């Protein structure tokens, strides 16, 4: 599970980094949220999973500029990878897969 999450997370973070900023700031056709909002939501969900795994309070992530979203996703995912148990890893994998479907 850990290896799969690491692989999928790296691919998605790279995909976000490679997406033109003008596209990150737009929604996919038929989708309500912009791609950036979807990435921010996924990063927050990963940060919450990491906080729960570490036994610390959840905190809102800073609102980064579009060009920092791939890194924010990678860092929050790395925190889950470092501290999460099997259920947290499974939940994180679902978050990242859902993001992939939404981008």
Secondary structure, 3 states (H helix, E strand, C coil): CHHHHHHHHHHHHHHHHHCCHHHHCCECCCCCCEHHHHHHHHHHHHHHHHHHHHCCCCCCCCCCCHHHHHHHHHHHHHHHHHHCCHHHHHHHHHHHHHHHHHC
